[in-house]
């Protein structure tokens, strides 16, 4: 597995937790497959946190591009990044 700096690792974990960010977006940005993201999450989170995340992410249509409706063409929710 690749070594990521703390900032990139934090961003990957954040994207994995986001309901509307598909694994394909993580792969496009960080070149990590879904399997590699799962492995990274397993190694980076506490066991209980990993189990919660895995249960949440498994089978969620928004986490997989091919399960999304065809009219959804963005990688994240437009209200996700608000100006502060």
C-alpha positions, -999 to +999 in steps of 0.1 A: +000+000+000+011+035-007+024+059+020+003+090+023+011+122+042-011+130+071-031+155+051-039+131+023-047+103+047-071+125+065-088+135+033-091+099+021-108+090+054-130+120+052-141+111+016-147+075+026-170+086+055-190+110+032-222+093+021-223+110-013-186+106-023-183+074-044-152+052-042-146+061-078-139+097-068-113+085-042-097+063-069-096+092-094-079+115-069-057+091-049-054+061-072-069+037-045-094+010-054-124+003-032-105-027-017-075-006-009-097+021+007-113-006+029-079-019+039-067+017+046-098+023+068-093-010+086-057+000+094-065+036+103-096+034+124-104+018+157-121-016+153-155-003+164-152+027+141-143+006+112-173-017+117-196+013+119-181+027+087-182-006+069-218-012+078-227+023+066-208+021+033-217-014+023-244-015-003-250+023-002-259+034-038-242+068-034-208+051-026-208+034-060-209+053-093-226+026-112-254+023-086-262+060-089-289+075-110-276+087-144-285+123-138-260+125-108-227+136-124-209+152-095-186+135-070-200+153-039-231+172-027-231+208-039-238+220-003-209+199+011-182+226+009-197+258+022-177+291+024-169+300+060 
